[in-house]
Amino acid sequence: MTSSAPTAELLAEVKRNLGVIPNMTKAMANSRALLKGYLGLSGALARGALDTATRERIALAVAQGNECDYCLSAHSYLAEHVAHLDTDEITAARKAQATDAKTAAILALAAAVNDGRGDTPTGVVEAARAAGVTDEEIAETIGHVALNVLTNYFNKAAGVEIDFPVVTA
C-alpha cells in the first residue's frame, strides 16, 4: 500500500506507539480522514479518566457483543500484554463482567449502550453512579463504546485480516 506523506506520518506514529502497524490501521489509511479521526479519538480517550485495564475490558465487551473477531483478537492480546489482565479477567470482560463492583457497573453500562444502540434500560446509568462511577467516567465509557463500534464495524465490513493471535466470538 502506498500512503500519502501525511498518512505515512500517521502510520509512523502508530508504529512508534505500538511497535507495529496493525492491519486495521493499514486498512484505515485508505482514508486519511478516517485514520486521523480514529487516532484522535483513541488518543484523547487514552488520556481520560478510565485506566488501561478498564478500557481494554470495555473493548472486549463491545467486540464480543458485535462479534468482531479482529477486535476480540487485538484486545485479548492487549488486555494480557499491556493491561496485564489474566485469562479469567479477559473471559469475564467478554461477558461484560468483573469482580470489582465499579468496573462491573462500567461494563454493564458499556454493554447496555452497545446492545441498545445508545438506548439503555432504566436504571443502568443510576446503577453505575451508585457503584461510584463518575459522570466523567460515564461519558468516557460511552465514548469508548462508540470508538469500538467504529473499529468493530470497520474490521467486519472491510474484512481486515487478523494479525494477532486469533480469538473468535
ABEGO torsion letter per residue (X at the ends): XBBBAAAAAAAAAAAAAAGBBBAAAAAAAABAAAAAAAAAAAAAAAABABBAAAAAAAAAAAAAAAGBAAAAAAAAAAAAAAAGBBAAAAAAAAAGBBABAAAAAAAAAAAAAAAAGGBBBBGAAAAAAAAGBBAAAAAAAAAAAAAAAAAAAAAAAAGBBBABBBBBX
